[in-house]
Amino acid sequence: QVQLVESGGGLVQAGGSLRLSCAASGRTFSSYFMAWFRQAPGKEREFVAGIRWNGGITYYVDSVKGRFTISRDNAKNAVNLQMNSLKPDDTAVYYCAAGRIDYGFGEPRRYDYWGQGTQVTVSS
């Protein structure tokens, strides 16, 4: 069993930065693929970034490449998302997710655990 709690959301102007954190409980955290998704009003939940268990391989949706960085600290059971050069289109509720995944990491249905979400609002 893994429980996920996100923090770090808020209101920021376009061009600004935010750092999201996800604190995980559970002894097997290090074995899970971790990801961040986001969901804007009226839109489907969208994969943003993911990271394999050892942190060596990361994945990003094209729209955030070069602006967002995902990282994890297995010793602290935490995964972070550093978001720079934020745009109004980045406005959404951001969710942390965990799953035992080898492929298809962009599909929400493959994840076993979800956080409650944290709101990110980028003003123009």
Salt bridges, closest charged atoms under 4 A:
GLU46 OE1 - ARG38 NE 2.78
ASP62 OD1 - LYS65 NZ 2.99
ASP90 OD1 - ARG38 NH1 2.94
ASP90 OD2 - ARG67 NH1 2.78
GLU107 OE1 - ARG109 NH2 2.89
GLU107 OE1 - ARG110 NE 3.29
